[in-house]
Amino acid sequence: MTDTVAEAVPFDLLATWLAEAERTEPNDPNAMTLATADAEGRPSARIVLLKGMDGADHGARRGVVFYTNLQSRKAWDLRANPRAALLLHWKTLRRQVRMEGAVSLVSDAEADAYFVTRPRISRLGAWASDQSRPLDARATLSARVAEAEARFPDETVPRPPHWGGYRLVPDGFEFWQDMPYRLHERTVFARDDAGWRTGKLYP
């Protein structure tokens, strides 16, 4: 690592790359792989959506936010081992961003504010789905969605107590740009007591 940069710098670069991806990626430019590990160190990975980026309630410690069922496998992993890695990959731009850091729950107010922006059927689905647990038949899920529709017949669908969000506060970033002949550009940021330090890696 060589230079020290301001707190916002890696997040500004992430925001720039994400905005460019929104113009070129055909589906879900905010999709990212979330890698967790359980108490025994067994890894697991899945795709989640980046739904927030700032972390004002952390003061200067900014983060990225995703939402999920709090009874899912990822949630069980994060309770046992509250660290994770995230990876955004944009094939059309030949870019990827890696992040690693500590994970904590967002506030109820943040989760409520995001939940009301979801389509109604997605909000009903949050009530109907026992995420990551065995399902005997698709018809059972459909029946549970219908039960949720009957329970909440109008547009107001409250956030279930088992649904919320997580904020990963990165202590490391890597921005990877494809280059000809596999001589890729790799820019890294690592946090120390002075803030972010940045440098390059060999491809």
N, C-alpha and C positions, 0 to 999 in steps of 0.2 A: 504494500500500500504506500502511496506517495502523498497525495494532496488531501487536505481536510476541506470538506464542503459543507454548505448550510444544510440544516435539517430537511428542507423541502426538496433538495435537488433530486434524489432518486425518485421521489414521488412525482415531481414535475415531469421527469423523463418517462415514468410509467404512464402518466396521464397523456403525454404526447403520443406515445406508441399506441395506447389504447384508442385514442381518437383516430389515428390513422387506420387502425384495424377496423374500426366501425365503418369506414368508407370502403373497405375492400373485402372483408370476410362475409361470406353469404349467410352464415348462421352463428349466433351467439359469440360475438367477438370477446365477450367477457367470461367465456368458459375457461375454467382452470382446473388442473389436476390438484387435488388435495391428498397429500400423503400423511398418514398417521401411523402410530404404532401403539400396541396395547401394553399392558404392564409387563408382559414377558418379552417385549421387543418384536413381536410379530407385526410386520408392516401390512398396510392396506391402503389402496388408492382408489379414488373415484373422481368424477367431474362434478364441480359445483360452480356457481355463478358469482362473480365479483359484483357485489351490490352496494359497496360504499368504500370510500377511500379518504380518510382524513384522521378520524379519531380525536375529535376536539376534547372529549372528556378525558383524554390522556395528556392534555396539555401539549408539550412539544413532542411527545412520543406518538407519532402518527402510525396508522395501521390500515389494513384492508379488511373488509367485512363480507361475510357470507352467512346465509341463513339455512336452517335445516330442522328436522325433527330431533328433539333433544333426547329421544330414546333410540336413536339409530346407532349403527355400529360406530360411525365416526364420533358420535357424542360419547359413547362408552370409552372409546380410545382416548379422547381428549380429557375425560375425567381422570383416567389412570395416568396419562402422560401428556400434560398440557403444552406440548410443543408440536409443531407441524411444519411441513414444507408445501409450498404452492408453486405451480408451474403454469404459465400462460404460453401457448404456442400458436403462432399465426402463420400457417403454411403459405398463404399467398404472399406475405411479406418476408418470409424466410427469417422469422425472428422468434425468439423466446425470452421469457423473463422468469427467473427463479427467485423465490423468496423463502427464507427460513426464519422462525422466531417463536416466541411464546404466544399462546392463545388463551383468551379469556372470553367469557360471555359478555355480550353487549347489554346495555341497560334495558329494562322492560319498556321504557319510553321509546327507545330506538326501535326495538322489535315491533312494538305496536304501530309506530309511524310507518314502518316499511310494510307490515302485514296488510294494512288497509289499501295499499297501492296494488296489491295482487288481484288478478281476475277473480271473480266470485267463485268460479268452479275450483280454482286453486286453493282458495281459502276453505272451501268445503272439503276438499281433498286432504287438507291438513288435519281435519277432524276425523276423516274416514280411514286414513292409512296408519297402520301399525308398522311404520317403516322398518325394513330389515328383518322383520319376523315372518315366519312361514305363512303363506296364503294358500288355502285349499283349492280355490277356483276364482277366476276373474269375476264370476257372477257375485261372489261374496263382497268383493270390493265395490262393485256397482250398487249392490244393495245398501252398503254402508254409506255411499255417497247420497243415495236417495234418502236414507234416514237423516243425514245431515241437512239435506235440502228441506225436509219436513220440519226439522228442529229450528232452522233459521230461514224462514220463508221469504224474508225481504233482503235488501242489500246489506244490512248490518250483519256481519259474521265476525264475532270476536276472535281474537288470537287464542288458540288452545294453550293451556299451561305447559304442554309438552313440546312447544314449538318456539324457537328463538334464533338468536344469531351469535356469531363468534367474531372476534376481532383478532387477527394475527398482527402482532407488532414486530416487524422484521428487525433482526440484527444483522442480516446479510441479504444482498441482492446480487444477481448476475444478469446483465443484459447481453444477449447473444445475437449477433447479426451474421447471417450467412455471407460468405465472401467466396470468390472464385478459387478453385483448386483446394478447397477445404482450409484456406488460410483465414479462418473466421475472426471476427472482431469480438472480443469478450471484455466487457467493462464490469468491474465489480465494485461494490460498496460494502464496507464492514464498519460496524459501530464500535467505538471505543469511548473512553471517558471524555474525549474532546469532541465527540460527535461522529459524523461519517467520514471515513477515509476511503479514498477511491484509487483504483489502479487498473492495470490490465493483466490478463492471463494469456499464456500461450494457447494457441488453438489445439 
